[in-house]
Amino acid sequence: MTTVNQPNERKLDNVSGFQRFDSDEAVQLSSRDIKRRWGRFHASIHAASGNLFQRVVGRMLGENTLRYKTARFFGRPLLQLIRRLRHVTVEPTPVEPTRVVAPRVKSGVKPTYFPNNYRPGLKDYSKAVVSPECERDSVVTVIVDESLGSAAAALESLNNAVTTSSAVWLFITDASVSDWDQAKTVATLLAAAGSAYDVVFADEPGPDPFAPVLKPAAVGPHTLLSYNCVGRPALVRIASLRAIGGFEEQSGWAFEHDAYLRLKESGAKFRHVTKVLTAGRPHVAFDAAHISDPTCRIVRSALERRGIAGDVKPGTIGTLVHWRPAPPSPAPSIDIIIPTRDRIDLVLQCIEAIETKSTYTNYDIIILDNDSVEPATLDYFASTKYRVVPCPGPFNYAHIVNRGVKHSSADFVMTLNNDTVLVTPDWLEIMVGLASLPDVSIVGACLLDQDGRREHESIVIAPYPQHLRTDSNYPHVDEFSAATRDVAAVTGAIQMVRRELWESLGGMDEQLKVTMNDVDICLRSQDDGRHVVYTPDVQLYHHVSSSRGDLDPLDDRNRFIRRWDIFGTFQDPYFPESLLLLGETMYYRHKWDQ
């Protein structure tokens, strides 16, 4: 077995793991409680989405009823056919990213709002209560003019404030922000501030008036490498800035992003305020010509400080960078674990793409056979150079995968569905580079459907686990959707993990036989401060449920709900707090605040 070289060891991120609710001390949810939660969730979907006809039909059919299943059986193929007729086949996104220019709204054209029910408008913040230790006088405001060609004057003013000010907090704003907007924004941030936090930040309007920049509650360390997910408006504790040496003169107009990276590395605490406040960054701050080069420069410096060799290049959006850690040297061994029952056509297609496209060589394939009986399948198993592990018995995905991992001695294992087809040649280099980082547990990738549309770009839990899809339920091009980022979970259709870590977790929970076992192990893998990371730089086609149909037992889902208090206290820290995903539509949680 290869010894994997590690980047410089450093303390794992201070984000705590997810709380479980299935211990002996926890109060257990009853079956009635679970049923009520499902009922409220489905009622929310019916109430919020679709037209009047769809809502009425939804109430008539109910959920998980024979009427519903019958309508779905006959109606789903028809809807899929209509969808294909209405769309032109989309080619998969090339691995080499292309620049994306934000569309401008033409005069007389109805704007597209994101989230669906968001409408821009000022709110009344006069009720914001400021705690005694956070008075307005404790803030020093520095105004910068980003329309200038050089950031030198702004950095000089900022570092002078950090060095000489007796205030507690620094507030940075643009020259275009009015005094009234500054005052109300500062008051709102101060109301959420306290001695436990180093940075208090909020959502902002952004360059598109119909789509605000909404931010997650947790500042994921890998997300922050991809783009400035803190941004403005923000209060930054001056003492914390002094501790890291103030603002870096070489950071240019990416000075805030650079400071947030260094504060994150020092263990700083961030708090997010779920309000769209007006004193955000000016439009020029999102322009590639203004911010792209300095952002790449400060991310390279961040990787160097962490002892990570890698590549950094401009992203598909001006404020975004694509960073890729280099795989360890010597190249670690990887076992690709593919479960199947017959469907040798899918298996051959999957393996052929791996063999012909992969540029990484130190890998092997383990095929997990769940009671195949077709002669063609058995003939292939008898002649293939790859290991075939018998996994007899009723279908239990978690048990099958765990059995496969037990037969592996590789440094890393990858679970891979037999109905996937590789697109990205250097997929293993990218994924093992990320999975080798000391603060990463599991790595996932982007899956495309048969027509090239994105059907998996991480799993978000808002309030129930669903696949994020920018071609469907997240119809908006922004930094968040296009970034290599920290996430709550990724699909088991493609997961890479260090084999020793998998074994230390006890593998997948075999009581979750069919579904939610992949999400569950992702949540459990983050208990020690590690992170699950999604990368958009790896793509595969996925022919959804081609091999095993639509197995989806309710018992698995209910067990998962009990364990993690889904629909209750659970909050996905890496998905924008202000977003709610109901069915196929994204909603703004705080519509009533508008």
N, C-alpha and C positions, 0 to 999 in steps of 0.2 A: 504494500500500500504506500502511496506517495505521501510524504509529509508536506502539508500545505503551508506555505509561507504566509504569515499574518502581517497586516499593516501594523503600525505602531499601536500597542495596546493602550486603550484609554477607557475611562469609566463609561459604562453604557448609559444611554439616555435616561433622563430622570422621569419620563412618562411611566406611570405605574401600569401594571397589567390590568386585565379586565376582571371584575369581580364575578365569582361563581356563586350560584344560589342553590346548588344541589348538595351542599355539605350537610353533615348531621345537625349543625347548629342553625342552618337556614330554615326559614319558614317556607314550606313547600306549597306551591300553587296547586289547587285542586283542579279536577277535570272541569268543574263548572267555571272556575276562574279562567282557565285556558279558552273554553268555549266563548266566554264573554269577550275576551281580548280579540279573538278571531272575529267575532261579530262586530265589534267596534271598528276594527281595521277594514273589513269589507264594506261596512256602512260608510266609512270615510271615503273609500274609493268610489262607491256609487254616487255619493253626494257631491264629490268634487270633480268627477271626470265624466266625459261623454255628453251627449245631448239628452233631451228629455226622454226620447224613445229608449235610448240605451239604459237610462236610469230606471225607467219603469220595467223594462224587460229584466234587468238585473234583480230587481226586487221580486219579480214573479218567479225567476229561476232559483234564486237563493244561491248558496255556496256549498260545494261538496255534496250536492244532492243528485239523485238520479236524473232529474230534469236538466240540471246544469251539465252533467256529464254527457247526456244524450245530445244536447244542443252543441256542446263543444266538439263532439265526435263528428257531427255532420257539418257544422259551421266552420270549424278551423281550416280544413282543406280548401273550402271555398274562399275564405278570407286570404289565405296564403296565395291562391291563384290570382285574386284581384290585386294583391300587393305586387306580385311579380309583373303583372300586365301594366301597372301604373308606374313602375320604376324601370329605368335603364340599368343594365348590369354595370356594376361599379368595379373597376380594377382595384386590386389591393394597393394600399399606399406604398410607394417605394421605400426601401430601407434607408436610402439617402434622403434626408428630409428636405422638403422644398419650402420656400418662404411663403407665408400666408399674410395677405393684406386684409385688414378688417374692412368689411363692406360698408359703404356709406349709404345712408338712407336717402333715397331720391325724393324730391318734392312731390307731394301728392300720393306717395306710396305708404300704405299702412305699415307701421313699424312692427317688428317681431320682438315681443317681450320675452325676456328670460330672467327669472322663472316665469311660468305661464301667467300667473296672476299678479305679477309685480307691476306697479305703476310708479314712476318717479314722482317725487314730491317731498316737500319739507315736512318734518315732523315738529311737534311742540315738545321741546326738552326742558321747559321751564320747571317741571316737577323733579328734575334730577337733584338728588340729595347728596351733598358732598360731606364725607366724613370729616370729623374735626382735625385728624392728622393730615388731611389732604386739602388744605385751603388753596384758593386760587393763587395766592401770593407765593406758593411753593413751586410755581412753574415759571421757567424762563423760556420765552418764545424767541426763536431765531428764524428770520425770514430769509429764504434763499430765492434766487431768480434763476430758474433752470433754462431760461431762454438764452442765457449767456453761453458762449462757446466753451469756456473753461470753468471747472468747478473749484479752482484754487481759492477764489474769494469766499465762496460759501464754506469751504473746509476751514479756512482761517477763522471765520466768524464762529463756526461751530466749536472748534477746539479752544478758542478763547473763552467761550461760555462754559465749556467743560472744565477748564482750568481755574477760572476765576469766580464763577457764580456760586452763591451760597444757597441757591434754590435746590429743591429735591429732584425735580423733574425737568427734562428738556423736551420741548415741543417744537417740531420743525414744520414749517408751513411755507406755502408758495406765496409770492408777492401778489398774486391775483385773488387770494382769499380775503374776504372782508373781515373787519374787526368783529362784527357780530357773529359771523360763522366761526371764527376762531374761538370766541368766548363760549359759545354754546357747545362746541365740540370739546373744548378743554373741560368744561364743567361735567359733561357726560362721562368722559374718560376718568376724571378724578373720582367720580362717584363709585367707580369700579376698582379704583386703585387701593393699595394698602401696602403694608410693610413686607408682605410675602412676595411681591412681584417686582420684577426688574423692567418689564415692558408691558404696557397695556395698550392694545390696539383694537381697531374697529374695522367694519366693512367700509367700502368707499364707492363713490359713484362710478369711477373709471371713465375711459374715453367714450364708451357707448352709453348714451343717456337711457337706453332701454334695457340694459343688462349690467347691473352693478357688479363690482368685484366682491364676491362673497367668499369668506375665508373659514377654514376649519378651526376648531377650538384648540387643537394641539398643533404646535409648530414642529412638524416631522423633520428630523435632521436631514433626510435624503430629499424630501420635498424642497427644503430650503436651499439645497445645492442647485436645484433645477430652476427656481425662480424666487423672487422676493415675495414670499407668501405672507409676510407681515405688513409691509408697505406703510402707508399712512391712512388715516391719522393715527398717531401713536405718542404715548408718553414714555420716555426712556429715563430710567433712574441715572442721575449724573454720577453718583458714586460707582455704579457698575461700569459706566463708560470710562471713568478714570482708571478703574482696575484693569481694563484691557488696553490702556494707553490712548484712549480717545479715538478719533476718526483717522483712518489711514490715508495719508496724503496721496498715495499712488492709486487709490480706489476710484478716483474720478467721480462721475455722476452716480456710480454704484456704491457710494459711501455708506448709505443706510443698510443696504443688503450686506455689505462687508461687515459692518458693525454687528448686525443680527447674527451672522455666521459665527463671529468670534464670541459674542455673548452666549450663543447656544453651546459652543464648545466649553465655555467656562462654567456651565451649569445654571445659567440664568433661567428664571421663571417667567413665562409669558402668560398673559391673560387676554382672552378675546371678548370683545363686547359685540353682541349681535344686533348692531344698529348700523344703518348706512348713514354715516356722518359726512358732512359736506366738505370738510377740509382735507380732502384726499390729495393724491398726486395730480399734477397738471397733465394735460394731454401729451406734452412733449416727453414726459417721463416714460411713456409706453412706446415711444418711437424707436425703431431698431437703430437708426443712425445715431441716436443720442445715447442709448443704453447698452446695446449689444456687446460691443468690444470691451467696455469696462466690466460688464457682468462676467464675461468669459474669463477675464483676467483675475477677478477676485475669487471665482470658483476654482481656478487652477491653484491659486494660493491656498485656498481652504483644503484642497486635496493634498497639497504638499505638507501642510501642517499636520495632517492626519496620517502621513506616511503612505498615501495611496497613489500608486502609479496609475495613470489613466489618460483618457482623451477627452477634451472639452472643445465643443464647437457650437456656433450659433444655432438656436432652435428654430422651429417653424413659426414662432411668434417673436416679436422684437424683444420682449422681456424674458424670454425663455432660453436656457442653454441645454444642450444634450451632453451629458457627461457619462463616461463609461469607464469603470475600473478595469484595468488589465487583469486577465486571469493570472492566478499564481504561477510561479515557476519553481520547480518543474510542474508541468500540467497535471492537476489532480485527476484521478480516475472518476468516471461517472457511469453509473448503471441506469439505463433508461428502462423503466418498468411498464410494460404494456399488458393490461388485462384484456382477455377476450373469451368469448364462447362462439366457436365457429367464426363466421364472417371473415374468412380468410382473404376475401377480396379487399376488405378494409385494412387488414393487417399488412398485406403485401404492399398496398399503396402507401401506408404509413412508413413502413421500413424502407421502401425504395427511395422515398424522398429524403429520409435521414441519410442513407448511404450515398446518394448521388449529390446532395447539396451541402452536407455538413463539412465545414473546414476544420473542425476540431477532430482529432484522431483518437484521443485516449478515452474512448467510451465503449461500452458493451450494451447489449440489449437482453433483457430477461422477459420472456413471454409467460404470462400467467394464464393457464388453461383452466377455465371453469366449465368442465364437463362437455367439451366439444365432441361431436359425434360424426360430423360429415367426413367422408373419405378424403376429400381434397385437403381438408384441414389437418387430419391425422397424418397424411402423407408428408405434408410440409413440416409438421412437427418432428417427424422421424428423420428428416433429411437436413434441416436447417443447422447452421453453425452456431446459432444462438441457444442459450439455455431455455428450456421449457419446464416450468414448475407446475405440477398438477395442483389445482385448487378446487377439489370436488365439493359438492353440496349446493344448497340453495344460494341464490345470488346475494352476496354480502360484500359490497365493494370494499369496505374498511378491512374486513378479514382477508380478502384476496390480496390487497395491497400490502398489508402487514406481513403476510406470508412471503410475498416477493422480496420485501426489504430484508427479511431474515436470511434470505439466500444471497444477499449482496455483501461483499466485503469492500466495496468501492468507497472513496472519500465522500462522494455525493451521490444521492439518488434523485431521479426525476420520475414522477408519475406522469404518464402520458396516455391519453385516450387512443384507442385503436382507430377512431374515426377522425383523426387529425392528419393534416398534410403540411409539412414544413414549407415556409416561404423564405425565411431569413437564413442565409448560409452560416453566418457566424453566431448563431443563436446560443450555442453552448459556451462560447467565449464570453458573451455578454452576461449570460445568466450565472455562470460560475464565478465571474468577476464580482458580481453583486453578492452572491450567496457566500463568498469567502470573507466578506467584511465582518468584523467581530460583532457588530451590532445589528446584523441581519439574520433572521431565522429562515424565512421562506420567500422565494421569488416566483412571481407569476408573469404572464405575458399576454399579448393581445391576440384574441381569436376572432377570425372572420367567418361569416356564414358563406354558403355556397355562392352567393352573388357578390362577395367581396365587401359586404357591409360589416361594420364592427358589431360583434355580438357579445364580447366580453372585454372590458377594460377595467377590471377589478370588481370586487363585490362591495357594495355599500349597504349599510344597515340604517335605513332612515324612513320608517322605523323597522322594516323587515328586510332580511338579506335579499338583494337583487343585483343582477349584473348591470354594471354601468355601461351604456352604449351611446356613444356620441352620434350615431346614425339613427337613434331612436329616442330613448328617454332623456338624453342630455344633448339636445340639438343646439349646441353652442360651442364655438371654437374659442377656447381660452387657455391660459397657462395651466390651470388645474387639470383639465382633461388631457392635455398633450404632454404632461410631465412624467418623468420617472419620479415616483412618489411613494410615500408611506401610505399604507391602506390597512383597513381592518382585516381583509381577507382576499384571497384569489382562488379561482376554481381549481379543483383537483384534476381537471382535464389536462393541466400542465402546471406542475409545482416542482421546484428544485429546492432541496434542503440537504444540509450536511447529515450524513447517515447517523453519526453519533448523536446529533441533536434529536433526530427522529426517534431513536431508541430511548433516549433519556425521557422523552415525552410519553413513552409507552405506545407510540404509533397512533393511528386513528382509533377512535372509540368504536368498537365493533357492535355496540348497542345501537349506534346510528348506522343501520345496515346499508341504506341506499343513498340517502340525501343528508345534507348538513354536516357530514363527517369531515369534508374538506374545510368548511368554514370553522368548525369547532377546533380542529387542530391548529388552524391559523391563530385563533384567539388564544388558545392555550400556549402557543409558542412565544407569546409576547409577555409572559409573566415575569421574566427576569430582565426586562428592559430592552429586549431585542425587538426588531421591527419586521413586519411583512412588507415587501417592496414589489410594486408593479412596474414593469418597464414596457413602454410602447414600442421600443426598438426591436422587439422580437415578435414576429407575426406567424400565425399558422391558420390554415383553413380548418374549420371544425364542422363536420356534418352532424348536427346535434341529434343525440339519442338514436343514431342510425343502427346501433348494434343491440341495444337493450330496451328500446321502446320508451314509454313514458312512466317508468316506475317512479313512484313518488309517494311513499307511505306517510300518512298523517302522523303515525306514532313517532317517526323520526323527528318531524317538525315540532311536535309538542314537547318531546324530550329536550330538544334544543331550546325552545322557548323557556321551559322551566329552568334550565341550567344557567342561562344568561339573562333572564328577566327581560326577554324581548317584549315590546309593546309596553314595558314598564319603565324601569330606571336606565336601561341600556342606552348609551349614546355613542355613536360612531365618532371618535375624536378626530378622524382624518378626512371626514366629509364635511363640507360647509354647513355650519350649524343652522343657518337660516333656510336650508332646503329640506323639503319633504317630498319623497318619491311615492306617489300613489298610482299603482298600475303602471302605465307607460308615460306618465306626465309628472314633471317637476314643478312643485309649488313653492311659493314664498311663505314660510311659516308665519311671518309677522304681518300678513296682509292688513289686519285690523289696526296696525300702527300707522298705516299710510293716511 
